[in-house]
C-alpha cells in the first residue's frame, strides 16, 4: 500500500500528490487521465512539426537561439556619403 499524501521536492517543490490527484503549487488538481491527455497532445503537436520527441525540440530550439548575425557599419562612411545613419 502506498501513502496517499506525498510532497515532491527539487524541481517539483510545492507540488504534491493527494489521493488520485497531482496538485500544483497554486492548488490546481490534475488527474492521471488529464496528465496522460496533456502528454498525448504534446506528443502529437511535436509529431505534426516533424519532431520525434520533446528532447529533439529542445535541442533544435537551443541550437536556433545561438545563431546570431552581426553586421558592423562604419557610421563615418554613411555621413561622408551624405546618408543619414539610423
PyMOL commands that set and color helices and strands:
alter all, ss='L'
color gray80, all
select helices_A, chain A and resi 10-12+32-48+54-65+75-80
alter helices_A, ss='H'
color red, helices_A
select strands_A, chain A and resi 5-7+16-18+21-23+29-30
alter strands_A, ss='S'
color yellow, strands_A
deselect
rebuild
show_as cartoon
